[in-house]
């Protein structure tokens, strides 16, 4: 019978969690503590409380050792909930889907089971869990907050993890909004005394309690084992063991030798075993084996749990297993493998069989161990349990040293390992495996191995490994030398995809060559990878119609193969093209079709792209609050899915939002500054734009002067080029830089009919013609400026972009003020009023201030003396009275008087008003 004392605070907290879950506020509670701290006992107490409250409870335990299959605790839970057949985690159900489909299905089952009266799940021994099980737990944790589901996860703190995978996988769980953690320390002296009284049936002497407290340090299991030793001996033994494993061993000394020997054999089978399996292992009848175990049951070393027997604590099993000599262990594992086979004729538990065979491999069955371990890896891949499959492939690689032909199998196993590592998100580990495989391929001259190693990682750009992949692709092509068209097409495509956009481009149209080669082979994977390459090659706007065509080809390939991801990419490429072309109707149609495919895929990273595209549309239309909310939602999805670019794209959205609605620019500036310190040099123009938007003109101008000599170095083929050009246009105007403006104008002119929108899931900066109009105005090309700005206005209205309509109307009003044709006064006022109206309605404070200053500037020109004009100019530069006095060689008091007169004449109550008025008047000519 389990004894539970103490833990009043923790039990009360968990009872409150149960009550909250019943009311629809679910949670994940992670309970950590050292071995024997009472985690499981605490969970059993919560289960009793929940059942009394009418809450359904289900328990899932992770099996120690390497013999457990992927998702084992979840399979237990789902079966308990009535999903005994066609489980969502069945390999047959997983083969045609994705891991996130499976996870959503499981989350749906759990939420459904919790709807009526609530559901409490307990996941025991998470330190033993396979990584896919923890990934699934994270998916559940992200969905519990608004449900009647409470999940309690128990794990051993400190060095209780058998390897780093589970420990690293658990870390993100603590960041989920509905996740909390409880740490179990030692029992207090009063609680130790209470536990002693339960065990001994009377309150022990104070001397005994003091000794137990000192030795056990409050660890409940240690306390129990010490007290049971005392109970058995009847007296206080001053030679009590000093560690919990030692005390477990001492208590086992009280068992008959035959029982202890049988328990050692049972320990080979694991913490849970059956009488039948144990009898078969030792060559005894089930009855004889169970008779020998009676003393262990009486001493509570093991307990019966239905058909199974279970070691009361895993430490007991560990102690017994450690007592076996190495040779004996290996022999018993070989026998255990035979037992597993004989008792599972139809559905052999392949993970358990592989484990026992690996442990006995030095005895001569390494070939079979390798075969079964690879079968376990294949099963895990079919379940989309990529981390578990990678674990099995690593175990298979370890077996190769025992085989005479092991070296020949190493490249293939390394590449399979790399594929699983990559699918699990472990990019760096996958690349290391690829490099080792490629080294082996080079040594034997096998170009196929090098080519496969170069094409395992997909969609990798702006990563530390991108350049290395590029180099390996070139090497693979040299080794293949036309001997394998499929691999050549893939390597050629990967070469294009991983090329540095800022480097000098070598041979042109490699993507087209890859596409033609791939089409000739008919291989779907090669064809799609080549399409990606060709699309990458056509990144600049000169080839937008061919980009549309490639998108359509990818969608057709998806129909041929049933591969929805090909369709998702195809719609993405077409979205990019339609946005750049400014075709709003087609853009909306494509976005709707893209949403349908994303719903079919149910993959987080595709949802991330869809929501970001929706955020970009909201931003384009001036729905700033909604755009910000969607961008935040996308960030959460991207981070949870492990997308390395999620935070950066979110910063781009925050930057665009901040420059339009003024929100959070201080935080944006700090983040952009941090990026440009380590990013491409010319990214400093982005920083300069943000500084200008904040009113920090001097800092922005210093950056601008530093980068203008290098603007021509920005490669035209880079997707960001057109974004950079639009930003440079704004900076030219801000700093009256006519020399640079002329060069920027000529560069942007071929794209006059396009939108500044390189990819659909990034914010758009409006029509290129807007920036051409601003530059032409600065260059005093009045008629051309008017043509550009009127084209921009029509484009903004066609795209439904109120913010950029406001910017365009402001620029038209400025143009008409600077160069008013006959009868243009009314048009200037109409455009300015339109800009003011939109800026007020949408909440665009910076544009509003500029438009109001332009409006007021018309009636205030000529009221200042020449000296006051000089002082006003210096106020606009941000100088203090002392600095103005020093610059104009006058007394500080005189400068102060001039400032006062200027404020009075212009009707302003602050220097900021003077600065805005002067700046607007200067821009107005």
Order of alpha helices (4+ residues) and beta strands (2+ residues): alpha-beta-alpha-beta-alpha-alpha-alpha-beta-alpha-beta-alpha-beta-alpha-alpha-alpha-alpha-alpha-beta-alpha-alpha-beta-beta-alpha-alpha-alpha-alpha-alpha-alpha-alpha-alpha-alpha-alpha-alpha-alpha-alpha-alpha-alpha-alpha-alpha-alpha-alpha-alpha-alpha-alpha-alpha-alpha-alpha-alpha-alpha-alpha-alpha-alpha-alpha-alpha
